[in-house]
Amino acid sequence: MFFSPTYLIYMIPAFILMALTSWYVKAAYNKWSRVQASSRLTGAQAAQRLMSTGGMYGVQIQSVAGNLTDHYDPRNKTLYLSQGVANVASVASLAIAAHELGHAMQDAEDYFPLRFRSALVPMVNIGSNLGWILIAIGLFLNFTQLAWLGVIVFAGGAVFALATLPVEFNASARAKELLVQTGIIQTDEERRGVNAVLNAAALTYVAGLVTAIMQLLYYVSLVSGRSRD
């Protein structure tokens, strides 16, 4: 009922886009992680300097296992940097560390898009599981109103993906500005590298939104087709 050739028609383009963006991110990261930063600062050192310059003394920096697992956790005000970012003085490390610090700045400023996205998390966690269950039950019982309710609940994932875009784009814009203003990056090559890494990362969120929308459209077509029947 849920997996069909029609599902592939909707989702194969999204899967291809996700695969291409994943490759592009890894390629950009691998390239610019081999280019040493002229400041000789590691990602952790750059983040510490940026925090000191901006007066952000309540944020902690911790190392986290994995590759490209860097993130900021607003719950404990901690910047988690992977070892390849925290301990390496590369252009890619600077870009990623500054981007995650951008999220810390958003948190400190009570940036509305970040708050809105955070508020969606409980709804999305419930909707991602409950939505397709309601759709399945509604279609099985030929109760289309329940199936449409499932579609609405499931749509929270697409709303979350859409709400993520301004948060990530703003964090990247802050990162680029911070690195230039503080003189941590100085050359045109470093600017190109920072732009390449952050722009590649931004594409993953665009691809995530496309995937969420295509999956939602598939469920809409499934329920609307049953409604016509």
C-alpha positions in Angstrom: 0.0 0.0 0.0 2.8 2.4 0.8 5.6 1.1 -1.4 4.7 1.1 -5.1 6.1 2.2 -8.4 4.4 5.5 -7.8 6.4 6.0 -4.6 9.6 5.5 -6.7 8.4 8.1 -9.2 8.1 10.6 -6.3 11.2 9.7 -4.4 13.9 8.6 -6.8 14.6 12.3 -7.8 14.9 13.2 -4.1 17.2 10.3 -3.4 19.4 11.2 -6.3 19.5 14.8 -5.1 20.4 13.6 -1.5 23.2 11.4 -2.9 24.6 14.2 -5.0 24.6 16.7 -2.2 26.2 14.2 0.2 29.0 13.6 -2.3 29.4 17.4 -2.8 29.7 18.0 0.9 32.3 15.3 1.4 34.2 16.5 -1.7 34.3 20.1 -0.5 35.2 19.1 3.1 38.0 16.7 1.9 39.4 19.4 -0.4 39.5 22.2 2.1 40.5 20.1 5.1 43.8 19.7 3.3 44.3 23.4 2.9 46.0 24.8 6.0 44.7 28.0 7.5 47.1 30.9 7.4 46.2 31.8 11.0 47.3 28.3 12.1 44.3 28.1 14.3 42.4 24.8 14.8 38.7 24.8 14.8 38.5 24.8 18.6 41.0 27.6 18.9 39.1 29.7 16.3 35.9 29.1 18.1 37.4 30.1 21.4 38.8 33.3 19.9 35.5 34.2 18.3 33.7 33.7 21.6 36.2 35.8 23.4 35.9 38.6 20.8 32.1 38.4 21.0 31.9 38.2 24.8 30.3 34.7 24.7 31.7 33.2 27.9 28.9 30.8 28.7 29.5 28.4 25.8 31.6 25.3 26.3 33.6 23.5 23.6 33.8 19.7 23.7 35.1 17.1 21.3 32.7 14.6 19.8 33.4 11.3 17.9 32.8 10.9 14.3 33.3 12.8 11.0 31.2 15.9 10.3 29.3 15.3 13.5 29.7 19.0 14.6 26.7 20.6 16.3 25.6 23.1 18.9 23.3 22.0 21.7 21.3 24.9 23.1 20.2 22.7 26.1 23.6 22.8 27.7 25.2 25.6 25.8 27.9 23.4 24.3 29.7 23.5 21.0 30.5 19.9 19.9 33.3 19.7 17.4 34.5 16.5 15.7 38.2 15.8 16.1 38.9 16.6 12.5 37.5 20.1 13.1 38.5 20.7 16.7 42.2 19.7 16.3 43.0 20.6 12.7 44.1 24.0 11.4 42.4 23.9 8.1 40.1 26.2 6.1 37.3 23.6 6.4 37.7 23.4 10.2 37.4 27.2 10.5 34.3 27.2 8.4 32.5 24.5 10.3 33.5 25.7 13.8 32.4 29.3 12.9 29.1 28.0 11.5 28.3 26.1 14.7 29.2 29.1 16.8 26.7 31.0 14.6 24.1 28.8 16.1 25.3 29.6 19.6 25.0 33.3 18.8 21.5 32.7 17.5 20.7 31.0 20.8 22.2 33.9 22.9 20.2 36.4 20.9 16.9 34.4 21.1 16.8 34.3 17.3 13.2 33.7 16.4 13.7 31.2 13.5 15.8 29.0 15.9 13.1 29.1 18.6 10.4 28.3 16.1 12.4 25.3 14.8 13.0 24.1 18.3 9.3 24.4 19.1 8.5 22.1 16.2 10.8 19.3 17.4 8.2 17.6 19.7 5.5 17.8 17.0 7.9 16.4 14.3 9.0 13.5 16.6 5.4 12.5 17.1 4.2 13.2 13.6 6.9 11.3 11.9 5.6 8.1 13.5 2.0 8.9 14.1 1.3 10.4 10.7 1.9 7.3 8.5 0.1 5.1 11.1 -3.0 7.3 10.8 -2.7 7.2 7.0 -2.4 3.4 7.0 -5.4 2.9 9.3 -7.5 5.4 7.5 -6.8 3.8 4.1 -7.4 0.3 5.5 -10.7 1.2 7.1 -11.6 3.4 4.1 -11.9 6.3 6.5 -10.3 9.1 4.4 -10.9 11.8 7.0 -8.5 9.9 9.3 -6.0 9.4 6.5 -6.1 13.1 5.7 -5.5 13.8 9.4 -2.4 11.6 9.1 -1.2 13.6 6.1 -1.6 16.8 8.1 0.3 15.4 11.1 3.0 14.0 8.7 3.4 17.4 7.1 5.2 18.6 10.2 8.4 17.1 8.9 8.2 19.3 5.8 7.5 22.3 7.9 10.5 21.5 10.1 12.7 21.1 7.0 11.5 24.5 5.7 12.0 26.2 9.1 15.6 24.8 9.2 16.7 26.7 6.1 16.8 30.3 7.5 18.5 29.0 10.7 21.3 27.3 8.7 21.7 30.1 6.1 21.9 32.7 8.9 24.5 30.7 10.8 26.6 30.4 7.7 26.3 34.1 7.0 27.4 34.8 10.5 30.3 32.5 10.2 31.6 34.1 7.0 31.3 37.6 8.5 33.0 36.6 11.8 35.9 34.9 10.2 36.6 37.9 8.0 36.0 40.6 10.6 38.3 39.0 13.1 41.1 38.4 10.5 41.0 34.6 11.1 40.8 34.2 7.4 42.6 36.8 5.2 43.2 35.5 1.7 40.9 35.1 -1.2 41.6 31.4 -1.3 40.5 31.0 2.3 37.3 32.9 1.6 36.6 30.7 -1.4 37.2 27.6 0.8 34.9 28.8 3.5 32.2 29.7 1.0 32.6 26.3 -0.7 32.3 24.3 2.5 29.3 26.3 3.9 27.5 26.4 0.6 27.8 22.7 0.2 26.5 22.1 3.7 23.5 24.4 3.0 22.6 22.3 0.0 22.0 19.3 2.2 19.2 21.1 4.0 17.7 22.1 0.6 17.8 18.5 -0.4 16.2 17.5 2.9 13.4 19.9 2.3 12.9 18.5 -1.3 12.8 14.9 0.1 10.3 15.8 2.8 8.0 17.6 0.3 8.2 14.7 -2.2 7.3 12.2 0.4 4.4 14.4 1.6 3.2 14.8 -2.0 3.2 11.0 -2.4 1.0 10.5 0.7 -1.3 13.3 -0.6 -1.7 11.5 -3.9 -2.3 8.2 -2.2 -5.1 9.6 0.0 -6.6 11.8 -2.7 -6.7 8.8 -5.0 -8.6 6.8 -2.4 -11.0 9.7 -1.8 -11.9 9.8 -5.5 -12.5 6.1 -5.4 
